[in-house]
Amino acid sequence: MNLVKVSAKIAAVAAALLIANGAGAAAIKAAQYDLAITRYSDEAGLTIQGAGFLRYDRGAIDQQLGDWMAQWDVCFASGGDACEGLDAKLDVQFPVIDASFEMFGHTFVDDEIVWVERFGYGDQYQGHLESLSLTVEFGAQSVDPYIYFAAGDDTVNLSYNIAGNHASCSEGFCSAYDAEGNFDEDFRSFEWTDVPVPTPEPATSALMLLGLVALAIPRKLRLMGHGRSAV
């Protein structure tokens, strides 16, 4: 009887996994940036002050951009009312799957990191998709701890205030104080690198999870049998 119950439970788990990974489920296309804030000084050379990663749903971004560009394509083809209300610029906030960034002993995680990229596509850009600017915020700006980075229109700004360490950098010039109040003008930069993210096929993920459940059955049955013999 217990074996029947266990088998039925496995069947239910398998069905749920297959449904969740079926054609009707929205696919997540994961992508990742490795992040770093670096400092350069004549004495120490290049050092890393903060590091982490941002994993996000690239599929959702592609869908949003695709829908927006499709509206513009209709505008290009038809004109008139089809162009009503269309903006040649679109701000896209990256949907965060997982994120972590540590600096001066503080770690920002997940939705504490807000990554917004501005794109241009309309007639102003002759139907070519362009990345116009980037804004990244860690925490609430101007409230310790926070990091703020913005780039676009030939300008780059970086500022942070974490555990008494604060800096303001613009156009290649920085002014900074450490937690002891020491001042420096060492150059700092915010860097991100696109790294590959291995993503198993949905059906493969389901089978792997099902396999883990199945492997647990013999042990459970042995424990059940042992319990009966001990009574």
CORGI-V834305 format. One record per residue. N is the residue number from 0. RES is the residue in one letter. PSI is psi in degrees with one decimal (NA if undefined). Layout:
n = [N N]
res = [RES RES]
psi = [PSI PSI]
//
This chain:
n = [0 1 2 3 4 5 6 7 8 9 10 11 12 13 14 15 16 17 18 19 20 21 22 23 24 25 26 27 28 29 30 31 32 33 34 35 36 37 38 39 40 41 42 43 44 45 46 47 48 49 50 51 52 53 54 55 56 57 58 59 60 61 62 63 64 65 66 67 68 69 70 71 72 73 74 75 76 77 78 79 80 81 82 83 84 85 86 87 88 89 90 91 92 93 94 95 96 97 98 99 100 101 102 103 104 105 106 107 108 109 110 111 112 113 114 115 116 117 118 119 120 121 122 123 124 125 126 127 128 129 130 131 132 133 134 135 136 137 138 139 140 141 142 143 144 145 146 147 148 149 150 151 152 153 154 155 156 157 158 159 160 161 162 163 164 165 166 167 168 169 170 171 172 173 174 175 176 177 178 179 180 181 182 183 184 185 186 187 188 189 190 191 192 193 194 195 196 197 198 199 200 201 202 203 204 205 206 207 208 209 210 211 212 213 214 215 216 217 218 219 220 221 222 223 224 225 226 227 228 229 230]
res = [M N L V K V S A K I A A V A A A L L I A N G A G A A A I K A A Q Y D L A I T R Y S D E A G L T I Q G A G F L R Y D R G A I D Q Q L G D W M A Q W D V C F A S G G D A C E G L D A K L D V Q F P V I D A S F E M F G H T F V D D E I V W V E R F G Y G D Q Y Q G H L E S L S L T V E F G A Q S V D P Y I Y F A A G D D T V N L S Y N I A G N H A S C S E G F C S A Y D A E G N F D E D F R S F E W T D V P V P T P E P A T S A L M L L G L V A L A I P R K L R L M G H G R S A V]
psi = [-42.3 -38.0 -38.0 -43.1 -42.5 -43.8 -40.7 -38.0 -40.7 -42.0 -40.0 -41.9 -44.7 -43.4 -42.9 -40.9 -42.1 -37.6 -45.3 -28.8 14.8 -178.8 -26.2 -14.3 142.9 125.8 135.2 123.4 96.0 140.1 162.1 141.4 133.4 134.9 149.7 145.7 122.1 159.0 136.4 127.4 154.0 -32.6 -47.4 -9.0 -145.2 124.3 155.4 122.4 -31.2 149.6 153.9 -156.1 160.1 114.7 129.6 167.6 96.1 -29.9 -40.7 -37.2 -45.6 -38.4 -44.0 -44.2 -39.7 -43.6 -42.3 -44.9 -33.4 -37.9 -40.3 -36.0 -37.8 -39.8 -45.2 -38.8 -36.0 -32.2 -165.9 -130.0 -26.2 -20.3 -3.9 125.8 -0.9 135.4 138.7 -4.7 144.0 126.2 125.0 118.8 125.6 128.2 115.6 127.5 -46.2 138.5 148.1 137.1 122.9 133.8 129.6 38.9 -3.9 140.0 122.8 137.9 148.8 -119.0 2.1 -14.1 115.1 118.4 115.4 124.5 136.2 131.0 153.5 141.6 -31.7 -161.9 -28.2 -26.8 16.3 36.4 18.3 130.5 126.8 142.2 120.9 -39.1 165.8 136.0 129.3 127.1 130.3 115.7 -167.6 122.8 138.7 2.2 117.8 124.4 142.9 157.2 138.9 131.0 136.6 137.1 136.2 157.1 39.3 22.4 147.8 128.8 137.6 131.3 153.1 158.6 102.6 118.7 42.1 -5.2 123.1 150.4 153.7 120.2 136.3 133.9 38.4 -2.5 137.2 146.7 130.0 152.3 137.9 -178.2 -19.0 1.0 8.9 134.4 143.8 163.8 27.0 142.9 136.2 149.3 152.4 127.8 145.5 142.0 128.3 123.6 148.7 146.2 111.3 128.1 113.5 153.2 146.0 -45.2 -37.0 -42.0 -42.3 -44.4 -37.6 -45.0 -40.5 -39.1 -39.3 -39.2 -44.5 -38.4 -25.9 -15.1 -52.3 -41.4 -40.9 -41.2 -38.5 -41.4 -39.2 -43.2 -42.2 -38.7 -38.0 -40.1 -23.7 -16.2 NA]
//
